[in-house]
Each structure stands twice: as structure tokens, then as C-alpha cells.
Amino acid sequence: MPLLKLAPTGSAFIGLLVGPAHTGKGIGRFIVAYLYWQASLAGLRTRSTISRHNAASLRSHQAVADFTVIAELPNDYLLIEFPRVGRERPVLGL
């Protein structure tokens, strides 16, 4: 279940849940890349929160682009931001 939440401040927040039956297929990486691409088309700052303990989420975000940790949040969460650069439309290769 993907989520792209837009804020009037010029930020876009990416959220994603991938069910256990679909993990390890590159779907999470594709969805993160697609949402990041959509936000970059609009010129928005793209951010996300990730648990330090969620290795799959960290990998899918790192596979899309280098990101910057903006803040360390309670309960071992990180607030990250992707760089503001133009992106190519991602393609899902299954």
C-alpha cells in the first residue's frame, strides 16, 4: 500500500507497506522510486520515516537514491530526505 502525502510547505512524505507474500521481488524499491519520481516532478522535498530495525525498508530507500538523515526520532526512527534532483521514470522489471 503506497502513500504520497503532500504538505503545503513543499514537502512530500512517502509511506509504504509491502505484504509478506510480495517481499523480495523489488516491488518496494519500485514503489519508493515511483513516489520519489512523482514528488520530484512537482519540485517537492521528499521525506520518509524509517525504523532503524526495518532492514527491508532501509534497503528499498537506499536502492533508489542516497538520502540524508534529517532527524533521529523516538523509538529508533529516522526522518530522511531525498536529494532534490530530476529523476527518470522508474520501470518495474519482474
Protein Blocks (a to p, Z undefined) as FASTA:
>chain_A
ZZddddfkopacddddddfklgonlmmmmmmmmmmmmmmmnopacdddddfklmmlmmmm
mmmoccddfbdcehhiacddddddddddddddZZ
